[in-house]
């Protein structure tokens, strides 16, 4: 039986969405000032709860944070990164979502913005989000004929 110390060495699983418009804009939200990495920009998402798949967790988080409905089947995996959340290792999974119902609103964040992939690279973001931006830029270069980036 694992000790409580070894349980905390298991990585926390976190999901994030690159909500993408047909013209290639991606939604980011600003972290509340009182939270860790306050004021930085991030992809919307959050922790995967016990019993949830990452896609179901992402749909739940997007409803809570932005007031939109996303079908978990429409969440397409892109890449992942690693980081630290407090004193725990973290794995951050990035999904792409092109379809949702409703208009995104900043329900938990001070602000949201729609930006291009190039503009993402200029935003101050938490360290775990930076490799995700690099992956989006690489995907855009690979899919030059795909106008959705």
N, C-alpha and C positions, 0 to 999 in steps of 0.2 A: 504494500500500500504506500503510495507516495506521501511524503511529508508535505506540510503546508508550504514549506520553502520551495520544494521542487515543483509544486503546482504553479507557483508564480513565475517559474522559469519558462513555462509554456508561453509561446507567443500569443499576444492578443491579436485577434483577427479583425481588421478594419476594412470597410469597403468604401469606395468613392466612385462618383460618376462624372464622366465627361459628357454632359448634356450638350448635344450638338445640333445647331440649326442647319437648315439646308444651305445657307450661305457660309458655313464654316465657323460660326461663332460658337464659343464654349462658355458655359456659365461657371463662374467662380463666386465664392462668398468670402466675406471678411470675418475672421475669427473675432469674437467678443474681446474687448480690451482686458477683462478680468481673467480670461483663460490663458493657459500656457500657449505661447506663440501668438498672444493677443495682437490684433491689428494686421496680421499677415493674411494673405489670400490663400484659399484652399479650394479643392474640389469638394462639393457637398457629399456627405455620407456619414458613416459612423460605425460603431462597434457591431459585430455580429453577436447576437444573443444565443444562448444555449437553445438548441433545437431548430435554429434557423439555417437555411442555406444562405450563402453570400448574396445571391440574387434577391431572395425574399427580404433579407436584412436591408439591402439597398433600396428596394421599393418602399419599405417601412420608413427608413430614414428620409427619403426624398419627400414622402408625404408629411412627415413631422417638420422637416426643416423648410420646405418650399411650398407645401400645400398642393403638390401635384401627384397624379396617379401614374405609375409606371408599371407595366406588366413585367414581372420578373423574367419572362421568356424573351423580352426585348432588351435585356441587359447583356451586352456582348463583352466578354473579357478581352482586355487589351494587354495589360502588363501588371507587374507588381513591384513594390519596393520594400525595403526593410528599414526599421528605425527603432526608437525607444519611446515608449509612452510612460512617463513617470519613471518607475523602476523596472518596468517590464519590456521585454522585446516585443516588437510589433511587426506584423506583416500587413501591408496596405495593398489591397487589390483594386485596380482601376478598371472600370467597365465603361463602355460607350453606350449611350442611349440616345436614339434619334427620334423616338416617339414617346409622347406623354400626353396626359389630359390635364387641362388647367393651365393657368399662367403662373410661372414661378414667382414667389414673393419671399422676401427675407423675413421669415417668421421667427427664427432664432439667431440670425446673424445681424450685425448692424447694417450690412449692405451686400448687394449682389451686383455683378457686372457681367456683361457678355463681351468676350474678348476673342481675338484671333489667336492662333497658335503662336505667332511671333510676339504678340503682346503678352502672352503667358510668360514667356522667357524674361520679360522685363519686370514682372511683378515680384514683390517680396513674398516668398512662400516658405512654409515649414520645410526643414531638410528632407523629410520623407516624400514630399510632393515634387521636389526638383527632378528626380529621375523619371517621374511620370511625365513631366513636361518634355524631357529629352526624348522619351519614347514616342510621344505624340508628334514631335517634330520629325523624327526618323520615319514614322509611318506616313506622314505627309509627303516626305521626299520620295518614298517608295511608291506612292500612289498618285503620281502627278496627274494622271488622267482622271482621278476621282476628285471631282469638284467639291465634295463635302468637307474637305479639309481646307 
